Amino acid sequence: MPINQIKILSPGPACRRTRRILRQLERYCEKRQIPVNFEIETDLEKIKQYETWILPTILINGTIVSRGYFPPEKLIESCLIGKT
């Protein structure tokens, strides 16, 4: 089964909103047994490539799904590979 990639563009590892969204995403994927690799990007130069200034920004398999909030579950599901 292919592995999904979830990237969170974050202002830093201490960001409470980023940590909260990461926990929610981990629970969502674990509950549905969906394989995912998580990455938190804090490098400003790399974040600029995505042309977003609202952080945290969530990308699922290369698609921006939300900026600053936890995305709706239907949107998460539509972007994941190998949903059960």
N, C-alpha and C positions, 0 to 999 in steps of 0.2 A: 504494500500500500504506500502511495507517495506521502512524503512528509510535507506538511503545510509550514509556511514561514509567516510568523507574525512579528512585525517590527513596530516598535513604539519610539517615535521621535520625542525626546524628553529634554526639558531644561536641565536635568541633572538627576543622579541616582537618589537624592534625598527628596525629590518631589512627591508629596503625599498623593496627589491625584494620579500620577504615573503608577505608584505602588498599588493603589486601590484598583485601577483599571487592569493592571497585570494580574492581580489576584482573581478578579472577576473572570478574565479571559481563561486563566488556568483552570478555574472551577468549571467553566462552561465546557472546555475541551475534554477535561478529565471525566466529567459526568457522561459525555457522549462518546468517550473512548476514541477521540480523534487525535492522531499523532501530530504534534506541533513543535517546531523549534521557535523559541522566543528570543528576540534580540532587542536591546534598548540602545538606541543611538543618541548620544549626547554631544557629539562633535558638531559644532555650529556650521562648519564648512560643508559637511555632509548633509545636514538638515536643510541648508539653503538650496540644495539640488531639488528638493521636493516642492519648493515655492509655497511653503506654508509658514505662517508666523503664529498660528494658534497651536499651543502645545498643551498636553501631549497630543500628537497625531498618531493614529493607528493605521497601519498598512497590513492588509492580509493578502499574501501572495502577490505583492506588488501593487495592489489597489488601495487607494486611500478610502477608508470606510468611515472615519470620524475625526473630528478635530475638537479636542477639549472635553469630550464626554464619552461614556461607554456606548458603543453602537447598538442599535436594536438587534435582537437575536436573529431575526429573519435576514438581516443584512450580513451578519457574521456567517450564517449558514450558507447563504448564496455564494460567498467567496471561498469557502473551504473546499478542499479536494478530499474525496473519500469519506463523505459524511455517512453516518450510519443511521 
